[in-house]
Amino acid sequence: MRDSFNEINITPLTDIFLVLLIIMMVIAPMLDQQGLNLAVPEVVNKEEIAKDPKIMNFTVTDDNKYFFDGAEVAVTDIEKIVSEKAKDFPDGMLIQVDDNAEHGAVVKLMDSARNVGVTSISLAR
């Protein structure tokens, strides 16, 4: 006669759970990385922008030059200009970006605005 099993061997099951636990412990610190907090922008017509003079209008061109109200701004003077004009434009900033402008140029302008306290930043094409 064959002996029947009276107990279940849980050793393989324990090994699997320990491997899964180790994998989760290795992956968990990677999941806690900071990112950009982005909000979905509202659709704004260019006609509405022209009527509202309380928004700073910056333009980033294809060759990564910055313009404020039609005047070119040097890269080194961006934060100074934004901090001076932020008091006159309480509604925030609008950045009009050409199609081939580099992402880094736009982020530099956004960082400068955020450093001086501008909280409302919009992008337009």
N, C-alpha and C positions, 0 to 999 in steps of 0.2 A: 504494500500500500504506500501511496505517496503522502508525504507530510504536507499539510497545507500551511500557507503563510498565515501567521496570526498577527503579524505586525508589518507596517509599511516602512520601508527604508527611506528616510527623508534626507539622507546625506546628499544625493545629487540635487535635490530641490534647494537645500541650503547653499550649496556651491553656486548655483545659478543666481540666487538672491544676493550673495556676497559680491559676485561679479557685477551685477546691476547696481549695487550700492556704490562700488568703487567707481564705476562709470559716471554715475550721477554726481559723486563728490568731485570728480575731475571737471565735469562740464558746468556745474553750478556757478563757479566764479566767473565764467565767461558770459553768462546770461545777464549779469548785472552791470553792463556797460552803459554809460550815458550816451545820449544822442541829442539831436536837435528837437525841440518842442515846436512842432509846426501846426498851424491852424489852416484850414481850408480857406483860401481867399474868396472874398466877394467879387462878383463881376462888376467892374466899374468902367463906364464909357469914358473916352477921352474928353468928351464935351463936359462931363460932370467934373473932371479934374481941373479943367481950365476955369470953371466957375468958382471953385473953392480955393482961395488964395492961402489957406491956413495949413497947407500940406507942402513940405519941402519936396521939390522935384529934382531928383538926380538922374543922370543918364550915364550908362556905361556903354561905350561904343565897341565896335568890333575889334579895334586895336587896344582895348582895355584902358581907354582914357576916360576920365571922370569929368562930367559937366554939371554945374549947378546953375540953373536958370540961364543956360546958354553960354556961360563963361567956363572955360576949362579950369579945373582944379588939380593941382599937383598931388601926387600920391602921398607925399609927406604932410600935406596940409589938410587932408580929408578930415581927420578928427577935430582939428581946430575949427574948421569951417562949420562942421556939424554942431559942435558945442556952442558956437556963436549964434547960429541960426535956430537952434532948437527952441529958444525962448520965444522967437517970433512966430514959430509954426507949431502950435500946441497939438494939432491933430495928427502929427506923425510925419512919416516919410514915404514917398513913392519913388521907387527905383525903376526906371524904364531901361530895359536891357535889350541890346541888339542881339540878333539870333546867334552870332558867332563869338560873342563875348565869353571870356573864360569864367568858369564857375568861381575860381579863387578871387577874381577881381570883385565879383558881386558879394561874396562872403566877407571880404575885407571891408567893404563899405557897410555891410550889415553889422559887423562886429564893432566898427567905429561908432555907429549910431547907438548900438546897445550899450557901449561903454560910457557914453555921455548921458544915458537915461532915456533915449527914445524907445518907447515900448511898442508903438504901432508902426510896423513896416510892411509895405505892400510892394509887390512886383508886378510889372507890366511889360508886355512885349511890344 
